[in-house]
Amino acid sequence: MPKQCRAFYVKMNSLQTLLQLLQQTGELHEIKVPVSPYLELSAIVRRVSKLPASPALLFSNLPPFDLPAAANLFGSEKRLCHALGISNLTSLTAKLKKLLSALPENASLPELSTFLSEKAAYAPRLIPRKQAACYAEELAVDLLKLPFHQNWPDDGSTAGTGRYITLGQVVTSLPDGNDCNYGIYRCQIHNADTLAIRWRQGSGAWQHFQQYKQQGQKMPLAIVLGGPPALTLASAWPLPTGVNELAFAGWLQGAAISVTNCSHALLSVPAEAEIVLEGFAEPDEQLMEGPFGNHTGFYDSAGWAAKVRITRIFKRKNAVLPLTLVGPPPQEDCWMMLGWERILAAFLPKLVPGVLEISTPIPWVFRQSAVISVDRQAAKNLHKLVKALWDLPWFSSARLLVFVDKAVRPDQILQVAWRMVNETDWQTGLIRDESGKRLAIDATCKSDGTALSDHTTEELISRRWHEYGFEKP
């Protein structure tokens, strides 16, 4: 339940628009001195992301590269609000809950996906390629001449380079051109025209690639950098299977996204993108990807990944390369997932009746772990509710779920900890799955006594607070 953000009702149709707004509001810090994209840039972003008032960063001097780069764009709740064109993140939950009110309780996940595909969708608007900003200029195919960065010293040390495309929206479709999918995956640069992309098993791109492999065909793809911020976020979020990211992003920003077709395949990319890479994933060739410094604070092991050849590169005039970092929190990606938390807060009560609210503390966010408040009826049969949540893709590998009742706000972690210590029955309140890898804690209220409260005196001292010499709370 996030705090209020000041409203800026600006149509966020591009990264350029977001950068302009951040500059106007004093939330963009430009670094004009020379900075190396090899580790130095990343170290700067990591330190800035830990500041109490962490700004977005524009690196305008990245020798020997010509393009500037932007980082930490979504690295605060306020900037997340700016990116979505909303006044506060709570309004995102309210907007979606209002839409979902027409959906029956205890809906299935396929029913939710179908509903969202019909109701929370703005079909993209196709424009000719010659009118698309992203196709203004064509570059020579040389990934090594673009300022893609290296996060950690051992990234990519098995093969290739340690440089990654970290905020690229990978666009794929089925062989017949249907089921367009946007997703953000790790893209390791191996040489001037070759990438290694390790799809997440079960993801949209993974499913598309399996079909191309069965047919022995190369899979056309595009990698989009920039474009509408809502689309970048929708590409990063684990939306229900079947929900089109382009259409959902249009619903998020309240306007259809203008797209154009790629030059090499029937793939649609946002016309206002900064850079578009076009290429093909080889059906029968692989490359090693990794190791890669991850959210856990350790390197993910290297593994086999799809070999992707880039055939053409386009950009808009005065393009800016967006990038992000991965590592121990707090980082920008944690804030990006806070937006997903607010969407999940609207989904869950429909899918699992009894759920009231959810909070994903920043240190837990990439381990599918959360604090969830439930009503009294659900608390009586918490084992059943936990099982229903574990059956959902967003909690299928949840290391920890903590349950409280409506008297405790899930985002107030001190109150949650106090309730856990005081109310959890360590004999019956720990719910483990058979593998032992998932744990739920029942910290809902068990006390039969009268809860402490003194509303009358609280109201009295609120009226007299200034007389006591304090500023108004």
Secondary structure as a PSIPRED ss2 file (coil, helix, strand):
# PSIPRED VFORMAT (PSIPRED V4.0)

   1 M C   1.000  0.000  0.000
   2 P C   1.000  0.000  0.000
   3 K C   1.000  0.000  0.000
   4 Q E   0.000  0.000  1.000
   5 C C   1.000  0.000  0.000
   6 R C   1.000  0.000  0.000
   7 A C   1.000  0.000  0.000
   8 F C   1.000  0.000  0.000
   9 Y C   1.000  0.000  0.000
  10 V C   1.000  0.000  0.000
  11 K C   1.000  0.000  0.000
  12 M C   1.000  0.000  0.000
  13 N C   1.000  0.000  0.000
  14 S C   1.000  0.000  0.000
  15 L H   0.000  1.000  0.000
  16 Q H   0.000  1.000  0.000
  17 T H   0.000  1.000  0.000
  18 L H   0.000  1.000  0.000
  19 L H   0.000  1.000  0.000
  20 Q H   0.000  1.000  0.000
  21 L H   0.000  1.000  0.000
  22 L H   0.000  1.000  0.000
  23 Q H   0.000  1.000  0.000
  24 Q H   0.000  1.000  0.000
  25 T C   1.000  0.000  0.000
  26 G C   1.000  0.000  0.000
  27 E C   1.000  0.000  0.000
  28 L E   0.000  0.000  1.000
  29 H E   0.000  0.000  1.000
  30 E E   0.000  0.000  1.000
  31 I E   0.000  0.000  1.000
  32 K C   1.000  0.000  0.000
  33 V C   1.000  0.000  0.000
  34 P C   1.000  0.000  0.000
  35 V C   1.000  0.000  0.000
  36 S C   1.000  0.000  0.000
  37 P C   1.000  0.000  0.000
  38 Y E   0.000  0.000  1.000
  39 L C   1.000  0.000  0.000
  40 E H   0.000  1.000  0.000
  41 L H   0.000  1.000  0.000
  42 S H   0.000  1.000  0.000
  43 A H   0.000  1.000  0.000
  44 I H   0.000  1.000  0.000
  45 V H   0.000  1.000  0.000
  46 R H   0.000  1.000  0.000
  47 R H   0.000  1.000  0.000
  48 V H   0.000  1.000  0.000
  49 S H   0.000  1.000  0.000
  50 K C   1.000  0.000  0.000
  51 L C   1.000  0.000  0.000
  52 P C   1.000  0.000  0.000
  53 A C   1.000  0.000  0.000
  54 S C   1.000  0.000  0.000
  55 P C   1.000  0.000  0.000
  56 A E   0.000  0.000  1.000
  57 L E   0.000  0.000  1.000
  58 L E   0.000  0.000  1.000
  59 F E   0.000  0.000  1.000
  60 S C   1.000  0.000  0.000
  61 N C   1.000  0.000  0.000
  62 L C   1.000  0.000  0.000
  63 P C   1.000  0.000  0.000
  64 P C   1.000  0.000  0.000
  65 F C   1.000  0.000  0.000
  66 D C   1.000  0.000  0.000
  67 L C   1.000  0.000  0.000
  68 P C   1.000  0.000  0.000
  69 A E   0.000  0.000  1.000
  70 A E   0.000  0.000  1.000
  71 A E   0.000  0.000  1.000
  72 N C   1.000  0.000  0.000
  73 L C   1.000  0.000  0.000
  74 F C   1.000  0.000  0.000
  75 G C   1.000  0.000  0.000
  76 S C   1.000  0.000  0.000
  77 E H   0.000  1.000  0.000
  78 K H   0.000  1.000  0.000
  79 R H   0.000  1.000  0.000
  80 L H   0.000  1.000  0.000
  81 C H   0.000  1.000  0.000
  82 H H   0.000  1.000  0.000
  83 A H   0.000  1.000  0.000
  84 L H   0.000  1.000  0.000
  85 G C   1.000  0.000  0.000
  86 I C   1.000  0.000  0.000
  87 S C   1.000  0.000  0.000
  88 N E   0.000  0.000  1.000
  89 L H   0.000  1.000  0.000
  90 T H   0.000  1.000  0.000
  91 S H   0.000  1.000  0.000
  92 L H   0.000  1.000  0.000
  93 T H   0.000  1.000  0.000
  94 A H   0.000  1.000  0.000
  95 K H   0.000  1.000  0.000
  96 L H   0.000  1.000  0.000
  97 K H   0.000  1.000  0.000
  98 K H   0.000  1.000  0.000
  99 L H   0.000  1.000  0.000
 100 L H   0.000  1.000  0.000
 101 S C   1.000  0.000  0.000
 102 A C   1.000  0.000  0.000
 103 L C   1.000  0.000  0.000
 104 P C   1.000  0.000  0.000
 105 E C   1.000  0.000  0.000
 106 N C   1.000  0.000  0.000
 107 A C   1.000  0.000  0.000
 108 S C   1.000  0.000  0.000
 109 L H   0.000  1.000  0.000
 110 P H   0.000  1.000  0.000
 111 E H   0.000  1.000  0.000
 112 L H   0.000  1.000  0.000
 113 S H   0.000  1.000  0.000
 114 T H   0.000  1.000  0.000
 115 F H   0.000  1.000  0.000
 116 L H   0.000  1.000  0.000
 117 S H   0.000  1.000  0.000
 118 E H   0.000  1.000  0.000
 119 K H   0.000  1.000  0.000
 120 A C   1.000  0.000  0.000
 121 A C   1.000  0.000  0.000
 122 Y C   1.000  0.000  0.000
 123 A C   1.000  0.000  0.000
 124 P C   1.000  0.000  0.000
 125 R E   0.000  0.000  1.000
 126 L E   0.000  0.000  1.000
 127 I C   1.000  0.000  0.000
 128 P C   1.000  0.000  0.000
 129 R H   0.000  1.000  0.000
 130 K H   0.000  1.000  0.000
 131 Q H   0.000  1.000  0.000
 132 A C   1.000  0.000  0.000
 133 A H   0.000  1.000  0.000
 134 C H   0.000  1.000  0.000
 135 Y H   0.000  1.000  0.000
 136 A C   1.000  0.000  0.000
 137 E E   0.000  0.000  1.000
 138 E E   0.000  0.000  1.000
 139 L E   0.000  0.000  1.000
 140 A C   1.000  0.000  0.000
 141 V C   1.000  0.000  0.000
 142 D C   1.000  0.000  0.000
 143 L H   0.000  1.000  0.000
 144 L H   0.000  1.000  0.000
 145 K H   0.000  1.000  0.000
 146 L C   1.000  0.000  0.000
 147 P C   1.000  0.000  0.000
 148 F C   1.000  0.000  0.000
 149 H E   0.000  0.000  1.000
 150 Q E   0.000  0.000  1.000
 151 N C   1.000  0.000  0.000
 152 W C   1.000  0.000  0.000
 153 P C   1.000  0.000  0.000
 154 D C   1.000  0.000  0.000
 155 D C   1.000  0.000  0.000
 156 G C   1.000  0.000  0.000
 157 S C   1.000  0.000  0.000
 158 T C   1.000  0.000  0.000
 159 A C   1.000  0.000  0.000
 160 G C   1.000  0.000  0.000
 161 T C   1.000  0.000  0.000
 162 G C   1.000  0.000  0.000
 163 R C   1.000  0.000  0.000
 164 Y E   0.000  0.000  1.000
 165 I E   0.000  0.000  1.000
 166 T C   1.000  0.000  0.000
 167 L C   1.000  0.000  0.000
 168 G C   1.000  0.000  0.000
 169 Q E   0.000  0.000  1.000
 170 V E   0.000  0.000  1.000
 171 V E   0.000  0.000  1.000
 172 T E   0.000  0.000  1.000
 173 S C   1.000  0.000  0.000
 174 L C   1.000  0.000  0.000
 175 P C   1.000  0.000  0.000
 176 D C   1.000  0.000  0.000
 177 G C   1.000  0.000  0.000
 178 N C   1.000  0.000  0.000
 179 D C   1.000  0.000  0.000
 180 C C   1.000  0.000  0.000
 181 N E   0.000  0.000  1.000
 182 Y E   0.000  0.000  1.000
 183 G E   0.000  0.000  1.000
 184 I E   0.000  0.000  1.000
 185 Y C   1.000  0.000  0.000
 186 R C   1.000  0.000  0.000
 187 C E   0.000  0.000  1.000
 188 Q E   0.000  0.000  1.000
 189 I E   0.000  0.000  1.000
 190 H E   0.000  0.000  1.000
 191 N E   0.000  0.000  1.000
 192 A C   1.000  0.000  0.000
 193 D C   1.000  0.000  0.000
 194 T E   0.000  0.000  1.000
 195 L E   0.000  0.000  1.000
 196 A E   0.000  0.000  1.000
 197 I E   0.000  0.000  1.000
 198 R C   1.000  0.000  0.000
 199 W C   1.000  0.000  0.000
 200 R C   1.000  0.000  0.000
 201 Q C   1.000  0.000  0.000
 202 G C   1.000  0.000  0.000
 203 S C   1.000  0.000  0.000
 204 G H   0.000  1.000  0.000
 205 A H   0.000  1.000  0.000
 206 W H   0.000  1.000  0.000
 207 Q H   0.000  1.000  0.000
 208 H H   0.000  1.000  0.000
 209 F H   0.000  1.000  0.000
 210 Q H   0.000  1.000  0.000
 211 Q H   0.000  1.000  0.000
 212 Y H   0.000  1.000  0.000
 213 K H   0.000  1.000  0.000
 214 Q H   0.000  1.000  0.000
 215 Q H   0.000  1.000  0.000
 216 G C   1.000  0.000  0.000
 217 Q C   1.000  0.000  0.000
 218 K C   1.000  0.000  0.000
 219 M E   0.000  0.000  1.000
 220 P E   0.000  0.000  1.000
 221 L E   0.000  0.000  1.000
 222 A E   0.000  0.000  1.000
 223 I E   0.000  0.000  1.000
 224 V E   0.000  0.000  1.000
 225 L E   0.000  0.000  1.000
 226 G E   0.000  0.000  1.000
 227 G C   1.000  0.000  0.000
 228 P C   1.000  0.000  0.000
 229 P H   0.000  1.000  0.000
 230 A H   0.000  1.000  0.000
 231 L H   0.000  1.000  0.000
 232 T H   0.000  1.000  0.000
 233 L H   0.000  1.000  0.000
 234 A H   0.000  1.000  0.000
 235 S H   0.000  1.000  0.000
 236 A H   0.000  1.000  0.000
 237 W C   1.000  0.000  0.000
 238 P C   1.000  0.000  0.000
 239 L C   1.000  0.000  0.000
 240 P C   1.000  0.000  0.000
 241 T C   1.000  0.000  0.000
 242 G C   1.000  0.000  0.000
 243 V C   1.000  0.000  0.000
 244 N C   1.000  0.000  0.000
 245 E H   0.000  1.000  0.000
 246 L H   0.000  1.000  0.000
 247 A H   0.000  1.000  0.000
 248 F H   0.000  1.000  0.000
 249 A H   0.000  1.000  0.000
 250 G H   0.000  1.000  0.000
 251 W H   0.000  1.000  0.000
 252 L H   0.000  1.000  0.000
 253 Q H   0.000  1.000  0.000
 254 G C   1.000  0.000  0.000
 255 A C   1.000  0.000  0.000
 256 A C   1.000  0.000  0.000
 257 I C   1.000  0.000  0.000
 258 S E   0.000  0.000  1.000
 259 V E   0.000  0.000  1.000
 260 T E   0.000  0.000  1.000
 261 N E   0.000  0.000  1.000
 262 C C   1.000  0.000  0.000
 263 S C   1.000  0.000  0.000
 264 H C   1.000  0.000  0.000
 265 A C   1.000  0.000  0.000
 266 L C   1.000  0.000  0.000
 267 L C   1.000  0.000  0.000
 268 S E   0.000  0.000  1.000
 269 V E   0.000  0.000  1.000
 270 P E   0.000  0.000  1.000
 271 A C   1.000  0.000  0.000
 272 E C   1.000  0.000  0.000
 273 A E   0.000  0.000  1.000
 274 E E   0.000  0.000  1.000
 275 I E   0.000  0.000  1.000
 276 V E   0.000  0.000  1.000
 277 L E   0.000  0.000  1.000
 278 E E   0.000  0.000  1.000
 279 G E   0.000  0.000  1.000
 280 F E   0.000  0.000  1.000
 281 A E   0.000  0.000  1.000
 282 E E   0.000  0.000  1.000
 283 P E   0.000  0.000  1.000
 284 D E   0.000  0.000  1.000
 285 E E   0.000  0.000  1.000
 286 Q E   0.000  0.000  1.000
 287 L E   0.000  0.000  1.000
 288 M E   0.000  0.000  1.000
 289 E E   0.000  0.000  1.000
 290 G C   1.000  0.000  0.000
 291 P C   1.000  0.000  0.000
 292 F E   0.000  0.000  1.000
 293 G E   0.000  0.000  1.000
 294 N C   1.000  0.000  0.000
 295 H C   1.000  0.000  0.000
 296 T C   1.000  0.000  0.000
 297 G C   1.000  0.000  0.000
 298 F C   1.000  0.000  0.000
 299 Y E   0.000  0.000  1.000
 300 D E   0.000  0.000  1.000
 301 S C   1.000  0.000  0.000
 302 A C   1.000  0.000  0.000
 303 G E   0.000  0.000  1.000
 304 W E   0.000  0.000  1.000
 305 A E   0.000  0.000  1.000
 306 A E   0.000  0.000  1.000
 307 K E   0.000  0.000  1.000
 308 V E   0.000  0.000  1.000
 309 R E   0.000  0.000  1.000
 310 I E   0.000  0.000  1.000
 311 T E   0.000  0.000  1.000
 312 R E   0.000  0.000  1.000
 313 I E   0.000  0.000  1.000
 314 F E   0.000  0.000  1.000
 315 K E   0.000  0.000  1.000
 316 R C   1.000  0.000  0.000
 317 K C   1.000  0.000  0.000
 318 N C   1.000  0.000  0.000
 319 A C   1.000  0.000  0.000
 320 V C   1.000  0.000  0.000
 321 L E   0.000  0.000  1.000
 322 P E   0.000  0.000  1.000
 323 L C   1.000  0.000  0.000
 324 T C   1.000  0.000  0.000
 325 L C   1.000  0.000  0.000
 326 V C   1.000  0.000  0.000
 327 G C   1.000  0.000  0.000
 328 P C   1.000  0.000  0.000
 329 P C   1.000  0.000  0.000
 330 P C   1.000  0.000  0.000
 331 Q C   1.000  0.000  0.000
 332 E H   0.000  1.000  0.000
 333 D H   0.000  1.000  0.000
 334 C H   0.000  1.000  0.000
 335 W H   0.000  1.000  0.000
 336 M H   0.000  1.000  0.000
 337 M H   0.000  1.000  0.000
 338 L H   0.000  1.000  0.000
 339 G H   0.000  1.000  0.000
 340 W H   0.000  1.000  0.000
 341 E H   0.000  1.000  0.000
 342 R H   0.000  1.000  0.000
 343 I H   0.000  1.000  0.000
 344 L H   0.000  1.000  0.000
 345 A H   0.000  1.000  0.000
 346 A H   0.000  1.000  0.000
 347 F H   0.000  1.000  0.000
 348 L H   0.000  1.000  0.000
 349 P H   0.000  1.000  0.000
 350 K H   0.000  1.000  0.000
 351 L H   0.000  1.000  0.000
 352 V C   1.000  0.000  0.000
 353 P C   1.000  0.000  0.000
 354 G C   1.000  0.000  0.000
 355 V E   0.000  0.000  1.000
 356 L E   0.000  0.000  1.000
 357 E E   0.000  0.000  1.000
 358 I E   0.000  0.000  1.000
 359 S E   0.000  0.000  1.000
 360 T C   1.000  0.000  0.000
 361 P C   1.000  0.000  0.000
 362 I H   0.000  1.000  0.000
 363 P H   0.000  1.000  0.000
 364 W H   0.000  1.000  0.000
 365 V H   0.000  1.000  0.000
 366 F H   0.000  1.000  0.000
 367 R H   0.000  1.000  0.000
 368 Q C   1.000  0.000  0.000
 369 S C   1.000  0.000  0.000
 370 A E   0.000  0.000  1.000
 371 V E   0.000  0.000  1.000
 372 I E   0.000  0.000  1.000
 373 S E   0.000  0.000  1.000
 374 V E   0.000  0.000  1.000
 375 D C   1.000  0.000  0.000
 376 R H   0.000  1.000  0.000
 377 Q H   0.000  1.000  0.000
 378 A H   0.000  1.000  0.000
 379 A H   0.000  1.000  0.000
 380 K H   0.000  1.000  0.000
 381 N C   1.000  0.000  0.000
 382 L H   0.000  1.000  0.000
 383 H H   0.000  1.000  0.000
 384 K H   0.000  1.000  0.000
 385 L H   0.000  1.000  0.000
 386 V H   0.000  1.000  0.000
 387 K H   0.000  1.000  0.000
 388 A H   0.000  1.000  0.000
 389 L H   0.000  1.000  0.000
 390 W H   0.000  1.000  0.000
 391 D C   1.000  0.000  0.000
 392 L C   1.000  0.000  0.000
 393 P H   0.000  1.000  0.000
 394 W H   0.000  1.000  0.000
 395 F H   0.000  1.000  0.000
 396 S C   1.000  0.000  0.000
 397 S C   1.000  0.000  0.000
 398 A C   1.000  0.000  0.000
 399 R C   1.000  0.000  0.000
 400 L E   0.000  0.000  1.000
 401 L E   0.000  0.000  1.000
 402 V E   0.000  0.000  1.000
 403 F E   0.000  0.000  1.000
 404 V E   0.000  0.000  1.000
 405 D E   0.000  0.000  1.000
 406 K C   1.000  0.000  0.000
 407 A C   1.000  0.000  0.000
 408 V C   1.000  0.000  0.000
 409 R C   1.000  0.000  0.000
 410 P C   1.000  0.000  0.000
 411 D C   1.000  0.000  0.000
 412 Q C   1.000  0.000  0.000
 413 I H   0.000  1.000  0.000
 414 L H   0.000  1.000  0.000
 415 Q H   0.000  1.000  0.000
 416 V H   0.000  1.000  0.000
 417 A H   0.000  1.000  0.000
 418 W H   0.000  1.000  0.000
 419 R H   0.000  1.000  0.000
 420 M H   0.000  1.000  0.000
 421 V H   0.000  1.000  0.000
 422 N H   0.000  1.000  0.000
 423 E H   0.000  1.000  0.000
 424 T C   1.000  0.000  0.000
 425 D C   1.000  0.000  0.000
 426 W C   1.000  0.000  0.000
 427 Q C   1.000  0.000  0.000
 428 T C   1.000  0.000  0.000
 429 G C   1.000  0.000  0.000
 430 L E   0.000  0.000  1.000
 431 I E   0.000  0.000  1.000
 432 R E   0.000  0.000  1.000
 433 D C   1.000  0.000  0.000
 434 E C   1.000  0.000  0.000
 435 S C   1.000  0.000  0.000
 436 G C   1.000  0.000  0.000
 437 K C   1.000  0.000  0.000
 438 R C   1.000  0.000  0.000
 439 L E   0.000  0.000  1.000
 440 A E   0.000  0.000  1.000
 441 I E   0.000  0.000  1.000
 442 D E   0.000  0.000  1.000
 443 A C   1.000  0.000  0.000
 444 T C   1.000  0.000  0.000
 445 C C   1.000  0.000  0.000
 446 K C   1.000  0.000  0.000
 447 S C   1.000  0.000  0.000
 448 D C   1.000  0.000  0.000
 449 G C   1.000  0.000  0.000
 450 T C   1.000  0.000  0.000
 451 A C   1.000  0.000  0.000
 452 L C   1.000  0.000  0.000
 453 S C   1.000  0.000  0.000
 454 D C   1.000  0.000  0.000
 455 H H   0.000  1.000  0.000
 456 T H   0.000  1.000  0.000
 457 T H   0.000  1.000  0.000
 458 E H   0.000  1.000  0.000
 459 E H   0.000  1.000  0.000
 460 L H   0.000  1.000  0.000
 461 I H   0.000  1.000  0.000
 462 S H   0.000  1.000  0.000
 463 R H   0.000  1.000  0.000
 464 R H   0.000  1.000  0.000
 465 W H   0.000  1.000  0.000
 466 H H   0.000  1.000  0.000
 467 E H   0.000  1.000  0.000
 468 Y H   0.000  1.000  0.000
 469 G C   1.000  0.000  0.000
 470 F C   1.000  0.000  0.000
 471 E C   1.000  0.000  0.000
 472 K C   1.000  0.000  0.000
 473 P C   1.000  0.000  0.000
